Amino acid sequence: MYAPVALRFHTYRLEAGISGQDSVNQGLEYPAMLEWIEAGKRESERMAAFEDWAGRRLLLGKLQS
């Protein structure tokens, strides 16, 4: 599965089915993807427009916890 798509399935907790979930997991376990995710966690710069968008979505219950 294309890595950005796998990440979206994971982030938004989308149903992928059994074989689809295997593809998502493979994409998330790819070494370059793991490095990219870890680099993102270390990133200190925040973009208010995106932070506000995520907060509004969470408050409205659009994203699952």
C-alpha positions, 0 to 999 in steps of 0.5 A: 500500500502507498505509504501516505494512504497507509498512514491515513488509514491509521490516523483516521482509524478507517476500516481496511478489512483483514487483507487491507489491514495487513497492507496498512501494517506493512506500510507503517512498519517500513523503515523509512515510514518509521523514521519519518513518523519519529522525525515528526514527533520531534518536530517543534514547529506547529502550524496553527491552522492545522492544530486548530482544525484538528482541535475542532474536529476532536471537539465535534467528535468527528475523529475517534479517540 
